Amino acid sequence: MYSKINSSNMEKRFDVRYHFSEEDDFESWTLEEIKETIVRDPNCYGFKYSKFGTPIIRISDMKQPFVDFSRVAYISEEVHNTFEKTQLLPFDILISVRGMSTGKVSIFLGEHEQANISPNIIIVRLKETSLACYVAMTLISDVGQKQIKRFFSGGGKPSLTAPMVNRIQIPKPTKEKLNQINKLFNEAILKRKHGKNILEKINTIFSKEFEGFQIKKSVTSTRNKSDLEERWDPHYHNDGFRDLRQFLTERSDSSREIEDYGKEALTFTDDVDKKQIVEYIEIGSVNNLTGIIDDSVIDYPEKLPKSSKALVNHGDILISKVRPYLNSNSIVQNESGSLVSFASKNGFAVFKTSSTNYKYYIAAFVRNEIGLAQIEMYQSGTSYPTVSSDDIKKMRILEISKDNMNLVNSLYEEYVRIKCIEEFTSKTIVELIEEDEV
């Protein structure tokens, strides 16, 4: 695949990607035509984060199409006011412009009264906010991403500039299509808010049942040699994890090992129909912030990785063995009668919990602070920590009052359903945008 370009057409750029042939035959605006402003501040650094204050959005907080504030950093009011031109307004579109994540897109919906951005993000503020959701989703779709990648400058670390962003073309939608996309986007927003409220209810129940217990990790710890027992790694002997082990001991009569709910899945060794597509779940398939499997691989068996895998069913629990602190723990959702699902045994410890009535309670618990910390406690390694299946099987599932256990179970089932609908709605919008450009 190649393009033939006359030297007179090369203008100021000689990089191949920029001149790769792309036929844009749709009627469109450029962002320059519909923007109010496109701005970033490359000098927005050199300050200290605050424990409280104004959120400052970084690339890691951009989760297409929304901003995730669960791990956002904060800056003081004084710092926020220093960088006035990057103060956000509702329906500002954010695009990451530096590094390997260049081209990520999110929309700020005014979740906080005040917010700012890191120097690696650019703001696209439109004249008409009614176009913001459509434009953001267009930038996320192949229609926008192909143009963004075409504008990349730099070899090792791609980057975008304001003049490049100005030239991105946005197809002009019909009034009906714009209304349809805005309606779908508003539905996704409502689902997102509902899901957040459900999680808050679940966390409140856990907090009350566990009497407000929190894992407070220490910076340093002093131990006698006799305290080390079978493990000598300092991570395991952190004060926070020692307190956790004491807490679990006190509740041993009201807890069970995870294998009491479902045994660990064996490695799949049988033959599978090579002519039938299957689902394959790996670490990257799980959105670690929501716990939802939203990017599994659907392909023919021979095209999947050759590493060991387990056959999984709807309701089985997946617990991450790789960088467990990221919380890529999830519950399998596959109610299809024909699609067979597999999960990576290298990436997950897989537990066959599909037949238990409390599978959603278990999923909620392993993603809760006390469940996650039990996994993190056993991790080894520094730059790429891992945890073994044997250590994961030591996890204790704390049981609470029967009424609350049933309530958490039903609430988390509803949460998973809502997040799946939210994800499906976002994908539907992208498909609507792309269908006219094929």
N, C-alpha and C positions, 0 to 999 in steps of 0.2 A: 504494500500500500504506500503510495507516494503522491506528491504534488509537484507540479512544474510551475515555477514562479519566475517571472521576468525581474531582472535587477531593478527596473524602474518602479516595481510594485513593492519593493522591500522596505521602503520608507526608512525609519530609524532602527528597525529590528531585523536581525539576521538569524535569530534562533528558529530551528526547524518547527518546534511545536506551534509557535505562533502562526506560521504560514501553512499549517496542515489544512487541507481542503475540508471545509464544513459548509454545506449548502444551507443557509438560513433563508428559507423561502416564506417565512411567516411574517405577517404585518406586526410591527413591534414598536415599542418605545425603547430608547436607551435610558439607563438609570439617570443620566444627566438631565433628561427631559422631565422626569417625574419627581426628582428629588427636591427637598427643601435644602438639605445640606448633606454632605458626605465628609466625615471628619474623624480623625484620630489624633492622639497626642503622644508622640514617641518619647516624650520626657516624663511621662507619668510613672515614675519609679523613684527609688531612693528614700522611701519612707518606711516606717514600721507599721505592721498591721496592728489592729486593735482587737480586744476581746469582744467589744461591742461597737456599734457605730453604723456607718453606711456601708452596704454591700459593695464590693468591687468585683466585677465579673471577670473571670479569667477563662482562657480557652477550655480548661477542664470542666467548667461549669456549663458549657454550651452542649446541650443534648438533643439538638435538632428534633422538632422545631422550637422546643421550649428551653428556658434557662432553668437549671436545677440549682436551688439555693441551699440544699442540705449540707454542703461542705464549703459554702462560699466564705471568702475572707472578708474582713471588715477594715475600714479606715476611719480615722477620726473626722469629725465635722470640719475641722480646720484643713485637713488634707483634701477632703472632698471639695471644699470651696476654692482651694488653690487651683484645681484642675476643672475650671468652670465649663470649658467647651465640650468636655466629654461627659457631662452630667446627663443622665438618660431621661427621656420622656416616654410615656406609654406608646406602644406600637413602633418603637425604634427597632430597626433590623440590625443585627450584629453579624459581622463576618470576620472570621479569623484571617489574619493577613501575613503571618510569619510562621516559619517552621513546618514540620511534617503534617501538621493539622490544618494547614492553610486551606481555606474554602469551607470550613464548617459554618453553618448558619443557624442563628436562633433569633427569636423575636421576644423583646421585653414587653410584657403585658401590663406593667405597672404594679407588679406584685409587692413592691416596696415603694414608699413615697419618694425616696431618694435612692439613687444607685449610680455607680461610675464603672468605668471599664479599664482593663489593663492596656498597656501600649501595644499589645499584639492583636488588638481588635479594632475594627473600624465601624463607625455608626453610619447607617444609611437611613436618613429621616425623610419621609415622603411628604409631598404637599398634601396629598389626600390619604388620611390614615385608613380609609375604607379599602385601599389597595394593599395595605401592609401585609396581611395574611397571605394573599395571593402571590405577592412578589417574593415573600420569604420562602414559600413552598416551591415557587418556580426556581429559585436559586438552589434549593435542596435537590430538585429533580435533575435528571440528566440534561435537560434543556439549559439549566444554569451551570451545572458542574462542568460540562464540556467547555463552556466559554471560560470559566474560571481557570481550568487547567490549561487552556490555550494561552491565557495571559501570564501564566507563571513565569517569573524571571528567577534566575539563579539555578545552579546545578544541584548542589547538595541540599540547600535549604530553600524551598520555594518561598516566594513572597509576592504580595499584591500591593499596589499603590492606589491612591485615590483616582488618578487619571485612568488607570486600568478598570477600576470598578465603575467609573462613569460610563464606560463604553459597553458594558454588559447589556445585551438586548433582552427585553421582557416581552413575550408575545401579548398582543392586545386580546383580552378575553371578551366574549360576548357578555352582555348584561346578565343573561341567564346563567352562564357558566360562572361568572364572578359571584353571583348570589348563591349558587349551589356550593361553591368552594368555601365562601364565608360561613354558610350555614353549617357545613361539615366541620370547619375549624372551630366554630363556637361550641359544637357538640363535644369536640375533643377537649376543649378548655373546661367544660362542665364536668366531663368524666375525670379529668385530672384533679379538679377541686374535690370531687366526691371521693376519689381514691385517697387523697391526702387526709380528708376528714376521717376515713375509715382507719387509716394507719394511726392517727392520733388517738382514736378510741382504743385500739389494740394496745398501744404503748401505755395508755393510762391504766388499763386493766392489769398489764404486766407489772407496772410500777407499784400499784396498790397491793397486788398479790405477793410481790417480792419485797414489800415494805421499803420501797425506794432504794434498794441496794444498787450501788454503782461501782464499776471497776475504776479505781483511781490509781493509775500507774505511777510509779515513782521514777525519778531520774536516776537515782543511785540506791543501792541496797547493800546492807552488810549481812553476811551469812557466816555461820560456823561451818566447818567442814562436815560436821555430823548432820547438818541440815540438808545437805545436797542429795542424799539418798541415791536414787538410780540416775538422776540427771544432773549434769554439771553446767549446762548452758545458762548464762545469767538471765536470759530472757524469761525462762521458765520460773525463775526464783524472784521475779519482780514482785514488789509488795502488793500490787494490784491483783496479780494472779494468785498469790498466797492467800489473800483475803477471799478470792473467788473459791478456791479449793475448800477453805473453811466453811464458807456459805453453803457449798454443795454438800459437804459432810453433814451439816446441821439439818439438811433437807433430804437426806438419803432415803428416809422412809416414804417420801412423797415424790420419788423420781425413779425413772427407769432408763436403762441403756437404750440407745436408738435401735439396736437390733431386736429388742423386744417387740418393736412395732413392725419391723420388716428386715429380713436378712440382707446382707450385702450381696449385690448381684454378681454372678459369676461371669467370667469372660465368655463372650459368645463365640462358639466354635462351629456351629452348624452351617450348612450351605444355605445361601439365600438366592432367590430368583434374580438373576443378573439383568433381566429385561424389565424389572419393575423398580421404579424410583423409590427411595427411602429417605427418611429424615435422619440427619446426623447432628448431634448437639455437642459442641465443643465449648471451651471456656469463653471464647469471643461471642458465642451465641446468646449469652446471658447479659442482660442489662443489669450491671451490679448495683445500680442505684434503685431500681424498682424490683429486682428479683424475678423479672419476667424473661422468658426465652423468646426473644423477638428477632433473632437473626440466624436461625438454624439453616443448615445446608440441606437442600432438597436435590438429590442427584441419584445417578445409578451407582450401585454398590462398588463397582470396579473403579470409580472415580474418587472414592472416599479414601482418607488416609488408611494406611495398612496397619497402624498401631492397634492395640487391643481395645475392644469396645464391648459394651453391654447392651443387651436388648432391654428397652424400657417401655413401661406402660403409663397410661394416664394416672397421675397421682403418685408416681415414684419420686423420691427425694434425691436431689443431686447436691453434694457438698464438695466445694472446690478444694482441691489438694494443692493448687498452685497460687501463691500469693493470697493466702486465705483472708488476710485483713481487708481485701477489696470486697469481700462479701458477695461472691458470685454464686451463692447458694440459691437453689430454685426448686420448683416442683414442675414435673412434666405435665404438659397440657396437650393431649392428643386423643380426641374422642372419635377420630376417623376410624371407620371399620376396615379401611383398606391400606392406609399409610402405616408402614412399620417404622418405628423409631429406635435409634441407637444413640448411646452417649459414650464419649471418650472415657476410657478407664484410666488413661494417663492424667486427664484433667479433673476427674470427679471420683469420689467414692459414691457409689450408686446403691440406694437402699430400696428394696421392693416393698414400699408402703402403700401400694395402690389399693389393697384390700382392707386396710384399717379405716375405721370411721373418723379417725383424728388426723388424717394426713395433712390437712390444711393448718391445723394447730401446730403440728411438727414443723411445717414449712415456716410458719410465722415465728416459732421459737428459735429455730436455727439462724434466722436473720436478725433476731433480737440481740441486744448487747450481751446478755448472759450466755446465749447459745453460741454466738460468734466468738466470744472471748475464750470459750472452752476449746475451740478449734485453733485459734490464734496462739493459745498458750503452748501448744505442742509443736509449733512450727520451728524449723531449723533452717539456717542459711541467712544471709544478710541481703545481698542485692536481689536475689530471686528465691525467697523463702518458700519452702514446701512443707507439707505435713503428710504423714503416711495414713493409709486406710486403717491400720491397727490403732493408731492414736485417735483417729476420728471416732472409732467405735467405742472409745472410752467416754464419749460425751454422755452426759446425763440429761434427759428430757425432764424438766421439772413440771410436775402435774399440779394444777391449781384446782380450785373448787369446781365441781362438775358443771354447774351452771355457766361459770365463766369460761371453762374449757370449751364447752359447746358453743358459747357466744363467739369466742376468738376463732374457733374453727369455721363457723358460718361467715363471720366478718371477713376473714382472710380469703375464703373462697369467693366472696363477692368482690373483694379487692382485685384478685387475679383476673376475674371476668371483666371488670371495668378497665383494667390496664390493657388487656388484650383487645378490647373494643377501641380504646384510645389509639393503640398502635395500628389497628386495622383501618381506622378512620384516616390517620395520617398517610398511610400507604395508598388509600383510595384517592386522596387528593392528588398525590404525586402521579398516579396513573391517569387521572383526569387531565392533568396538565400535559403529560407526555403523549397521550393518545392522538392528539391533533398534530403532533410534530414528527410522527413516524414517517 
